[in-house]
Amino acid sequence: MTQSDDKQPTDTIELIEVCQSNWRDLTGIEVAESQKAFVAEPCYYLAMCCYGQLWSPLAISLDGRIIGMMMWAVDPDDRSCWLGGIMIDRNSQCRGLGERAVRQAIGMLSRIHSHRRFALSYSPDNHRARRLYQRIGFVETGEMEGDEIVARLDVSSTPDVGTP
Ligand SMILES: CC(C)(COP(=O)(O)OP(=O)(O)OC[C@H]1O[C@@H](n2cnc3c(N)ncnc32)[C@H](O)[C@@H]1OP(=O)(O)O)[C@@H](O)C(=O)NCCC(=O)NCCS
């Protein structure tokens, strides 16, 4: 093997389409036991994307290996682009990958789909997710989505937010 064949990890995060060849990898994503109350199983989210006619899934890949997922959808009522089902596999957490993936999603969705207003929601007990979204610039509005706190972000006023 030559030196150029020897692939070193580059820590490259990519958001990739979920397709026939990778959907099984998403079903293997696992969060920590203490985090299970905050999200549904990946299979549930994939079924929701397939049949619910609203959400679209994205796989989060690190150096070509799927380590997480998220979904996005435009709410016909508030016209905001909602992010949901955000999860990073327990073995890849606390390395800044969740933050980079969310920033990248916002960058991609604002560039390609021209979305400006983003929204998401989280359990009041989900302190890690709350801190992560606040670091990116999401602001709590006082709204609730069921039992979850809603936070919003307008990229027109925070243009650098999609820069990983
Ligand atoms: C929320 C979640 C997506 C965050 O993913 P993540 O990749 O761990 O996120 P980050 O690494 O960017 O940030 C997590 C923590 O690691 C810290 N961190 C970032 N880079 C780090 C590094 N190189 N070394 C050590 N810690 C680091 C961050 O500062 C942050 O610290 P904090 O919890 O004290 O605020 C992940 O915890 C998860 O999947 N949780 C379960 C599902 C869930 O709750 N989803 C959200 C639903 S709303």
Ligand as a Chemical Component Dictionary entry (heavy atoms), coordinates in Angstrom:
data_LIG
# 
_chem_comp.id                   LIG 
_chem_comp.type                 NON-POLYMER 
_chem_comp.pdbx_formal_charge   0 
_chem_comp.three_letter_code    LIG 
# 
loop_
_chem_comp_atom.comp_id 
_chem_comp_atom.atom_id 
_chem_comp_atom.alt_atom_id 
_chem_comp_atom.type_symbol 
_chem_comp_atom.charge 
_chem_comp_atom.model_Cartn_x 
_chem_comp_atom.model_Cartn_y 
_chem_comp_atom.model_Cartn_z 
_chem_comp_atom.pdbx_ordinal 
LIG C1  C1  C 0 -27.819 16.652 21.764 1  
LIG C2  C2  C 0 -26.782 15.907 20.934 2  
LIG C3  C3  C 0 -27.277 15.804 19.482 3  
LIG C4  C4  C 0 -25.480 16.698 20.965 4  
LIG O1  O1  O 0 -24.518 16.050 20.154 5  
LIG P1  P1  P 0 -22.952 16.153 20.453 6  
LIG O2  O2  O 0 -22.231 15.721 19.237 7  
LIG O3  O3  O 0 -22.624 15.469 21.721 8  
LIG O4  O4  O 0 -22.809 17.746 20.628 9  
LIG P2  P2  P 0 -21.476 18.585 20.858 10 
LIG O5  O5  O 0 -20.299 17.674 20.964 11 
LIG O6  O6  O 0 -21.463 19.625 19.812 12 
LIG O7  O7  O 0 -21.769 19.277 22.267 13 
LIG C5  C5  C 0 -21.943 18.466 23.416 14 
LIG C6  C6  C 0 -20.962 18.846 24.521 15 
LIG O8  O8  O 0 -19.643 18.453 24.163 16 
LIG C7  C7  C 0 -18.761 19.571 24.349 17 
LIG N1  N1  N 0 -17.659 19.399 23.413 18 
LIG C8  C8  C 0 -17.592 19.814 22.136 19 
LIG N2  N2  N 0 -16.403 19.477 21.606 20 
LIG C9  C9  C 0 -15.721 18.830 22.572 21 
LIG C10 C10 C 0 -14.455 18.234 22.645 22 
LIG N3  N3  N 0 -13.632 18.237 21.588 23 
LIG N4  N4  N 0 -14.094 17.633 23.802 24 
LIG C11 C11 C 0 -14.896 17.620 24.853 25 
LIG N5  N5  N 0 -16.160 18.171 24.855 26 
LIG C12 C12 C 0 -16.533 18.757 23.732 27 
LIG C13 C13 C 0 -19.632 20.765 24.079 28 
LIG O9  O9  O 0 -19.101 21.948 24.638 29 
LIG C14 C14 C 0 -20.895 20.346 24.777 30 
LIG O10 O10 O 0 -20.753 20.524 26.177 31 
LIG P3  P3  P 0 -22.004 20.818 27.145 32 
LIG O11 O11 O 0 -22.887 19.605 27.102 33 
LIG O12 O12 O 0 -21.376 21.027 28.458 34 
LIG O13 O13 O 0 -22.710 22.023 26.600 35 
LIG C15 C15 C 0 -26.477 14.500 21.501 36 
LIG O14 O14 O 0 -26.149 14.650 22.868 37 
LIG C16 C16 C 0 -27.620 13.520 21.359 38 
LIG O15 O15 O 0 -27.743 12.823 20.352 39 
LIG N6  N6  N 0 -28.463 13.449 22.411 40 
LIG C17 C17 C 0 -29.562 12.494 22.431 41 
LIG C18 C18 C 0 -30.664 12.893 21.478 42 
LIG C19 C19 C 0 -31.146 14.303 21.752 43 
LIG O16 O16 O 0 -31.381 14.698 22.886 44 
LIG N7  N7  N 0 -31.341 15.039 20.661 45 
LIG C20 C20 C 0 -31.841 16.406 20.730 46 
LIG C21 C21 C 0 -33.306 16.386 20.698 47 
LIG S1  S1  S 0 -33.957 18.046 20.753 48 
# 
loop_
_chem_comp_bond.comp_id 
_chem_comp_bond.atom_id_1 
_chem_comp_bond.atom_id_2 
_chem_comp_bond.value_order 
_chem_comp_bond.pdbx_ordinal 
LIG C1  C2  SING 1  
LIG C2  C3  SING 2  
LIG C2  C4  SING 3  
LIG C2  C15 SING 4  
LIG C4  O1  SING 5  
LIG O1  P1  SING 6  
LIG P1  O2  DOUB 7  
LIG P1  O3  SING 8  
LIG P1  O4  SING 9  
LIG O4  P2  SING 10 
LIG P2  O5  DOUB 11 
LIG P2  O6  SING 12 
LIG P2  O7  SING 13 
LIG O7  C5  SING 14 
LIG C5  C6  SING 15 
LIG C6  O8  SING 16 
LIG C6  C14 SING 17 
LIG O8  C7  SING 18 
LIG C7  N1  SING 19 
LIG C7  C13 SING 20 
LIG N1  C8  SING 21 
LIG N1  C12 SING 22 
LIG C8  N2  DOUB 23 
LIG N2  C9  SING 24 
LIG C9  C10 SING 25 
LIG C9  C12 DOUB 26 
LIG C10 N3  SING 27 
LIG C10 N4  DOUB 28 
LIG N4  C11 SING 29 
LIG C11 N5  DOUB 30 
LIG N5  C12 SING 31 
LIG C13 O9  SING 32 
LIG C13 C14 SING 33 
LIG C14 O10 SING 34 
LIG O10 P3  SING 35 
LIG P3  O11 DOUB 36 
LIG P3  O12 SING 37 
LIG P3  O13 SING 38 
LIG C15 O14 SING 39 
LIG C15 C16 SING 40 
LIG C16 O15 DOUB 41 
LIG C16 N6  SING 42 
LIG N6  C17 SING 43 
LIG C17 C18 SING 44 
LIG C18 C19 SING 45 
LIG C19 O16 DOUB 46 
LIG C19 N7  SING 47 
LIG N7  C20 SING 48 
LIG C20 C21 SING 49 
LIG C21 S1  SING 50 
# 
